[in-house]
Amino acid sequence: MARKSLTPEQKQALMTMRERMGGISEPKKEHQKQLVAARKAIRKMLSEAPASVPQIAAALHLPSDETLWHLTGMRKYGFVTEAGEDGDYPLYTLVQGEESTAGH
């Protein structure tokens, strides 16, 4: 699933709105930074081998519910897919072509 980039006009409108609203607070910036870092780490791990929620959570020191939340979103938007099972848990892997977008 291809993502569309914002047009320059849309970017400018977004910046103007943020300025009028007082910008983005530091806690929100930090939270977003943590979300991006977690997704990047999950993508890196899945680029090496399929893994289950407990395996990813343990390896990345993330809570299982947060790991599942990330994977659910990544699956919804076509970045990961199920690749078999490990006992009672589905294994997740990157969708072909997503290896090159590991930073997003």
C-alpha positions in Angstrom: 0.0 0.0 0.0 1.6 3.2 -1.2 1.5 6.3 1.1 0.9 9.7 -0.4 3.2 12.5 0.4 1.7 15.8 1.5 1.8 18.6 -1.1 3.7 21.8 -0.3 0.4 23.6 0.3 -0.8 20.9 2.7 2.5 21.0 4.6 2.3 24.8 4.9 -1.3 24.6 6.1 -0.3 22.0 8.7 2.5 24.2 9.9 0.2 27.3 10.1 -2.3 25.3 12.1 0.3 24.0 14.5 1.6 27.6 15.1 -1.9 28.9 15.8 -2.5 26.0 18.2 0.8 26.8 20.1 2.9 24.2 18.4 3.5 20.6 19.5 4.2 20.1 23.2 7.5 18.5 24.3 5.7 15.5 25.8 3.8 14.9 22.6 7.1 15.2 20.6 8.8 12.7 23.0 5.9 10.3 22.7 5.9 10.4 18.9 9.7 9.9 19.0 9.2 6.7 21.1 6.5 5.4 18.8 8.7 5.9 15.7 11.7 4.2 17.4 9.6 1.2 18.5 8.2 0.7 15.0 11.7 1.0 13.5 13.0 -1.6 16.0 10.2 -3.9 15.2 10.8 -3.6 11.5 14.5 -4.2 11.9 13.8 -7.4 14.0 11.2 -8.7 11.5 13.6 -8.0 8.6 15.8 -10.7 10.1 13.3 -13.4 10.9 9.5 -13.8 11.6 8.7 -13.4 15.3 5.7 -13.5 17.6 4.4 -10.8 19.9 6.1 -12.3 23.0 9.4 -12.7 21.2 9.4 -9.1 19.9 8.3 -7.7 23.3 11.0 -9.6 25.1 13.8 -8.7 22.6 12.9 -5.0 22.5 11.9 -4.7 26.2 8.4 -3.5 25.3 5.1 -4.4 27.0 3.3 -7.1 25.1 0.1 -5.0 24.8 2.2 -2.1 23.2 3.9 -4.6 20.9 0.6 -6.0 19.8 -0.8 -2.5 19.3 2.2 -1.6 16.9 1.8 -4.9 15.0 -1.9 -4.5 14.6 -1.4 -1.0 13.1 1.4 -2.2 10.9 -0.7 -5.1 9.7 -3.7 -2.9 9.0 -1.6 -0.7 6.8 0.1 -3.5 5.0 3.6 -3.3 6.5 3.5 -6.8 8.2 1.7 -10.0 7.7 1.3 -13.3 9.5 3.8 -15.9 8.6 2.8 -19.1 10.4 2.5 -19.9 14.1 4.8 -20.5 17.1 2.7 -22.5 19.5 -0.4 -20.4 20.2 1.1 -17.2 18.8 1.1 -16.0 15.2 4.5 -15.1 13.7 4.8 -11.8 11.9 7.0 -10.8 9.1 7.6 -7.8 6.9 5.6 -7.6 3.7 8.0 -7.8 0.7 9.3 -4.3 -0.2 8.9 -2.9 3.3 12.5 -3.6 4.1 13.5 -0.5 2.3 11.2 1.7 4.4 12.5 0.5 7.7 13.0 4.1 8.9 9.3 5.1 8.5 
